[in-house]
């Protein structure tokens, strides 16, 4: 139900009241001459996540914050809730990155979607001024700019593939950051509620900047997959006269203890410098070394996980959740994050002459051998599914030009065409190598892969007869089968047109359903062909990284999934039959189907 204007007005009054109370409490807790730089969070709008340009919120908040922001920032603050502030030896840019949030409901009403509220132009102009500033500190400029905002670039580390910025805004923000990396001091963000950071790399994989995410006082009990919650936390950044970060000291309170005893105090949690053994400043270079240490040392990784939620159920993540943490730390841009995360998903890898398979899921709880068996059985279902699709099209065409074959003859043909697939599964069962050998095979060609929490199986040589047969059956045979399906589809359609359109409305509808199903199902082998292509480009070493390895597995699995789904969607009798089965009220008359029902449902 849409909220009425009176409700929205009440919500806005509540938000402003909360902002006012929080501001007055904060301002009164520090000496009057203390520099305090307020910025908007995504819930500081009414209703939440609705930031636009030229909002009443900016006008009302200006009256609360203007004593700290300064009158010279009135215009930019009124435009989009952002401003700059001159520090002693640097300039702070306080941005309203809620404008870039992918959950921002006002996006559809942006007058300039390329640069909401002109904030990108403002950011780039200030960084250009810093880059050309003749001295470190000048009357009109400083050579160092610090960036402060609520939402930062990158991906939420606890839930895989969960992003904050819209893709185009994340890319543009990072491009500006990389371009002017030498003019940026530090970048401070929040929003995650967790304690983490993101490296920012240029196109050559050089770490040029880093985004520090401050943990939150608010304990966010999230429903996001893998997110969990956090204990209330705040931190203090210790800097020198030129704003280099010397240390980060974090304090927290155990929420369970606080709920039992309201006088439970905040206590010192950790020193960032001491915890990670940093020598010198906390900057992009030192944080890059921390990430390498986290990736390669589970003791350090566990320490990071403890701090990530401020000791709220700090369990070591495994599988794709481990990947989500590590890839979020290392990559702020989405394309490289996705590529990094792919290595923690199920995939098929060409390792020289061998073929390796990364397993995740329940089979990993049993053994690598069991995962290999599951993989081989699954792979044989993939290949047989395309044979079944070919049988289906062949049957449809046969009953249009000949009398319907007997049941035993149909079953015999299906059984005979199952022989290549059963031969495939029987031969490859004994070809797997021990898991430690399989991991060595992967690391020989992909030394950067993190296999510590993954189950890896492999066959040692694609040129072994049994493995070669499997490869040819999967990749080679699928090509003529795919073209055969397309040819049969065209013949079936031609035959329907040759016999003319049906006279009854029901028959016409059935004919249209069959035509739609034929067209859709004839396209299904394309996914199989693309999967085979991913294998070949790896085999020929044209492209061999996590993405084609991941896509090869994903594309194969679509064939046995889409075939029955297409019939369920397009063929009414097929759908009705399964609905009746689900209700356990299938009658004997449901078997008396027309030729169109019969040929469409095989």
N, C-alpha and C positions, 0 to 999 in steps of 0.2 A: 504494500500500500504506500502511495506517495505521501510524504509528510507535507502538511499544510504550512503556510507562511508563519503562522503563530508558533507552531512547533519549532521551526527552524530559527525563529527569532529567540525563543527561549533557550535553545541549544547554544546559540551564539553568545547570549548573555552569560551562560554558565561557563563557556570556554574562556571568555574575557575575564570573568571573575576569578577563575582558576589561575590564569596568566598573571593577573594583578596580584593575587595573594602570594603566589610563588615568587614573583619579582620583588615585592616589598620585603618578603622574608629574606631573600638572598641579598638584596641591596643593604638591608639593615644589619646584616651579620658581618659585614666587612667595613673597614674605614671608608669614609666618603670618597677619598681620592683613589680607591682601588679600581683598576681597569676591569670592567666586566663586559663581555661581548655576548649579548643574547642572540639566539637564532631560533628559527621556527622548527618544531618537530612536526611529523605528519599528522599528529592528532591535535595540533593547535589551530585547526580550522573547524568551522561549523557548517555542515557536518564534516567529520574527519576525511582526509584525503580528497580535498576539493580545491586545491590552490590554483588561483588564476592571477591574471595581471590586474592591477588597479582595483584591489579589493577593499571593502570597508574594514576588513580585519587589519590591514596595514595602517589605515588611518587611526583606528582605535588603539592599536598596539604602540604606534608611534608616541602617543601621549604618555604611555607607561614607560617606554624605553628611551625616549629622546635624550634624557640627561646623561646617559652612558654612550649613546651612539654619536651624538653631536649634530648640530643643525646643518652642517655641510653635506650630510648624507640623506637629507630629506627626500630629494627627488628619486634617487634609486630605490630607497626603501618604499616610497609610495608606489613605484612602478611594479616592483616584484618582491619586496621583502628582503632585499640584499643591500650590502653597503661595504665600504672599506674603512679601516681604522689605522691611523698612523701610530705605530709603536716606536720605542726609542731608536731601534736600529733596523727596523723592518716594517713592512706594511701587511696588515691582516685583511684578507678578503673573506667576509662573512657572507656565505651564499645561502640561497633558498633552494636547495636541490630537491625539495618536495615537488617542484615543478616538473622534474624528470622522472618521478616515481611512476612505475607502470600501473599502480593502483589509483593514480590520481584521476578522480571522476570528472575533473574539469577539462581534461585533454581535448575532448570533442569541441569545446568552445574556445580553444586557443585561437587568437587572431593570427599568430605567427608560430606555427608548429615547428618550424626549423630552429627558432631561437625564442622560446617563451620568455616574455618580459625583457628581452634584449640582454639576458644575463650572460650568455656565451660571449657576446661582443664586449660586454663589460670586462669579463674575465680575461679575454685575449688582449684587450687594450691595456689593462693594468700590467699584464705580464710583458708586453712589448715595452712599456715604459721602464719596467725593471731591467729588462735586457739591455736597454740603451742608456741606462742611468750612468753618468760619467764616474761617479764615486759610489762607494758602498752606501753612504747616507748623504742625501742632498736635500736641499730645501723643498724641491718639487717631487722628489722620487727616492726610492730605496732600491738597491739591487737585489734584495731578497723579499719574496712575498710568501706569506703563510696562508693556507686555505683552511677555513673552518666551515663545516656544514653538518647537517643532521644525517642525511643519507649519503653514503659514499658509493663509488663505483664498485663493480665486482659482483660476486655471487655469495649468498648466505652459506656459510661453511657447514652448517649442521644438516641442511636438507639439500640433497643433490638437485642441480638444475633449477634452483629457486633464485631468481634474479630480482634486483630492485629497480634499476633504471630501465626505461625502454631501450631496446638495442641501439637505435640510432643516437640516443643521447649518451649512452655509455661509451660508444665508439668516439663520439665527438669530444666528450670530456677527456677521455684518455689520450686522444690525439693531441689536444692542447697541452695536456700535462707532459707528454713525452717531448713535444716540440720545445717547451720552455722549462724542461726539467732542471736546468742549471740555475734558473731564477727562482725556483720554488724551494723554500726551506723545509717545512713540514706540513702535513695535511692531517687534520684531526676530524673524525666523524664519530657517529654513534649508531643509533637505530637498531643494530643487531641485538642489543641487550647483552651480548656475549663479549668476551675478551679475545680479540683476534686482530689480524692485520692482513693487508694484501700487498704483494709486490706488484710493481708496474714496470713492464718490460717494453723495450722498443722492438722493431721488426726483426732485429738480429739477436733477440733473446738476451740483450744486455739489461740488467736491472738499473733503471734510471731514477725511480722514485718509489715511495711506499705510502700507503694509506693506513693510518692507525685508527682502529675502532675501539672507542672507550666502552667498557661495560656499563651497565645501567643500575641505578638505584631501584628501578621498578623490576620486580620478579615476574617475568613474562612466562606464564605457563601456556606454551604454544601447542596447538593441535597439528602443526606441521610435522610431517613424517621425519622422525629422527631429531627433532628440535629440542624437546624436553623443556627445561626451565633454567633459571639461574638464581643464585643468591644475590641479594642487594649489594651493590658494589659502587665505589667511587675511586678516582685515582688522582694523583698529583704528578704533573710533569715538571721535572727539575731541569732548568735551562741555564746557560751562561749568559753573559752580557749581549752576545750576538744571537741569542735564541737557539743555539745548538742544544739538542736534548742530551743531557748528561745521564739521566735515569728516569724511570717511570715507577712510582711507588703506588701500589694498589691496596685498598682497604675493603674489607667485606664484613658482612654479618650473617651468621648462620640462621636462616629463616625458621628452621625447626626449633632452635633454641629461643629465638625471639618470640615465637608463638607460645612457648611455655613460660617465658620470663620477659616481660615488657621492658625491663631495664638492661637487657643484654646489649653490650656496646659493640660498635664497629671495632675490628681488630686488624692489625697489619697482616696482609696476605703475602705479598712478595715484592722484591725488587727485581725489575725486569733485567737490569744489568747483571745482577748477581745470579739470578736463576739461569740465565742463558750464557753466562761467562763472556759477556761483551767487553772488549777492550776499546776504549775510546767512546765516540759519540754513538747514539742510537739513530741510525740513518739507513738509507737504502742498502748500502754495502753491508753493514753489520746485520741487518734483518735478513738479507739474502743468505748469509752464513747460518743464521738461526734456522731458516727453512731447510737448508741442506742437512743440518743436524737433526731436525725433527724427522725428515724423510728417512734418514739412515740409522737412527738410534731410537729404539722404542722406549728407552728410559726417558729420553728428552721429549718424545712424543707424548708419553703419559703425563709428564709434567705440564706440557701445554694443554692437554685435555683437562687436567685438574683446574688450571687457571681459567680455561675457556668458559666454564659455568660457575666459577668461584666455588668449586668443590660440591656442586649439586649433582650427585650421582655420576661421578666422573668415570664412566666405563670406556675402555678402549674401543673405538669403532673398528669394525671389520668390513671387508668387501667394499661395496660402492660407497658406504658411509665414510670409510677411511679415505677413499678417493676424493669424496666431497670436501673433506677437511684439507687435504694436502693440495688439491688442485685449486681450491679457493685461495689458499695462502700464496701459491706460486703465480697464478694468472688472474688478472683483473678483467681482461678482455674475454668476451664470451667464446669466440671461435677456438682459441687455444685452451680455454677451460674445458669446453666440450671434448676436444681432442684428448686432453689429459684424462678426463673422466672415463673416456671410452676404454682405457686400458684396465679399468676396474670392473668392466662388464664382461659378460660372456662373449667370447669371440674366437675366431679361427685364425691362426697365425702361420704363415709360411716361414719356416726357419731353415734357410738353405734348402737341402733336399728333404728335410723333414716337415711334418705338419703338426702343430701344437694346438691344444684346445684349453682355453681358460674357463674354469667352471666356478660358478657361485651358486648358492642356494642349498637346499636340503642334502643333495648328494655329497657335498663337501663335509658334512657331519659324519659320513660313513667312511669313505676311503677314496683315494684317487682312482683305484681300479674300478670301483663302483661307478664313479663319475664317467669313466671311459666307456663302460658298458652302456650307461644311459645315453651318452652322446652317440654311440654307434647305432643303437636302436632308434634313437630320434632321427638320425641322419638317414636311415633306411626308410623311415616313414616319409621324409621329405621327398626322396626320389620316387617312392611308390605313389605318392599323392599326384605327381604329374602324370604317371602312367594311368592312374584312375581317371584323371581328367580327360586323357586321350580316349580311354574306353568309353567314357560318358558321351563324348562327341561322336565316336564311331557308332555307338548304339543308336543314338538319335538319328543319324543318317541312315543306318541300316533299316530301321523299321519304317522309314519313309519310302524305301525302294523295294523292300522285300517284306515277306511276312515276318511277324515277330518270332524270334528264335525261342526254342524251348528253354526252360529254366536250367536244366542240367548243362545245355550247351553254353549258355551264358556264364554259368559258374565255372565251366571248364576253361573258357577263354580267360576269365579273371585269374584263375589259378595259374595258368601257364604264364601269364604276364607278370605274375608275382615272383616267378623263379629268379629273374635277374636281381631283384631287390633282396630276396632271401639269401641268394648266393653272396651278395655283397656283405650282408651282416654276418654270415657264417665265417667268411674268410678273414675279416678284419678283427674279429674278437680277440685273437691271440697276439696282435701286433703291437700292443702298447709297451712302452719302455717304462722303467721305474720313475717315480715322480721327481727324484733328485736329478736324474739324467734329463728329464723333460725341462726342468727349470734351467739347467745349464744350457740346453739348446736355445731357449728363449733369450737368456741373458747374453749369449754369444753374439746375437744379432741386435738385441735391444737392451744394452746394459743399463739404460736409465729406468727400465720398468721395475716397479715395486711389486714383487711377487710374494712378499713375506706372509700375507694373509690370504693368498689365493691358492686354489687347487689347480695344478697344471698336469695335463696328460699329453702324450705325443706318440706318433709313429716315426721311426727313425729315417725312413727313406720312401719318398713317393715313387721310386722306381722299382720297389719290390712288387712282384706280380699282383699280389692280393690288394695292395694299396693302389697300384696303378689301375687295376680293374675298377675299384671304387671311384677313383678320380674320373676316369673316362665315363663311367656310368652316370655320375652326378653332373659333370660339366659337358662332356661330348654328346651323349645321347639326348640330353635335354633340348639341344638345338633343333634336330629334325622333328622331335616330338612337338615342339612349340610351333614350327611351321606347319606340321600336319594338322594341329588343332585349328589353326587359322584357316587352312584350306577346307577342312570339314565344316567349319562355321559358315564359310561362304557358300558351300554346296547346299547346306541345310536351308539357308536363307533363300537361295535361288529356287530350291524345291518348293518352299512355302509360297513364293511369289508365282511360281509356275502353276500351282494348284488353285491360285486365286484366293481372294479374301473370303473368310467365312461369312455366312449370312446372319447368324444369330449374334446378338451383342455379347453373350458370354464367350462364344468361341473367338470373337475378335479380340476380347480382352486377354484370353489365354494366348493367342498368337502374339500379341504385343509383349506379354510377359516373357514368352519364350525368346523373342528377338532381343529384348533387353538383357536377359540372362545370358544368352549366347555371346552378345557383344562384350559384356563384362567379363565372363569366364574366359573368353578368348584372350583377354589382356593379362590374365593371371600369370601365364608362363613368363611374361616380361620380367617379373620380380625374380624368378628363378635364373633367367639369363643374366640379369644384373648381378646376382649373387655369384654366378660363375665367372662373370667379367671381373669382379673384385678379386676372385681367386687368381685369375690369370695375370692381372696387373701386379699382384704380389709375386707370383711365380716368376714373372719376367723382370721383377725388380724395378718396375716403372714407378710405382708408388707403394711403399710398404711402411705404413704407420698404423696407429690405433684405429683410425676412422674406417678404412676399407676392411680391416679385420673385424670390426664391430658390425659394419653394414652387411658383410657377407653372411654372418649368422642371422641377422634380423631379416634380410631379404628372403632367405630360404624358408624361414618359418611362416612367412605370409601365405605361401602356396596352400598348405593344408588348412589354414585358417579361413582364407577368403573363399575357397570353393564352396563349402557348405553354407557359409554366410550369404553368398550371392543367391543361392537357391532359396534360402529362407526369406530374403528381402524381396526378390522379384517374382517368385512363383507362389501364387495364393494357395493352391492345393497342398503344396509342400509345407508351407507355413501352417496351414490349418491342420495338417496331419500331425505335426509335432506339438501343436497346441492341444490337440485331442489326446496325444500320448501323455503329455504332461498332466492332464486331468484324469488319465486312466479311464477314459470313456471311449476308446477307439472301438468302433463297431466293424463287423465284417464287411459292411457295404463300402467302407472307405477304400477297399482294394479295387473296387470297380471304377477305374478311372479312364478318362478318354485318352486318345493317342497323344494329345498335347500334354496332358498331365503326366502320362507315362514317360514320354521322351524328355520332358523337362526335369523330371525328378531323379533320373538315374545318376 
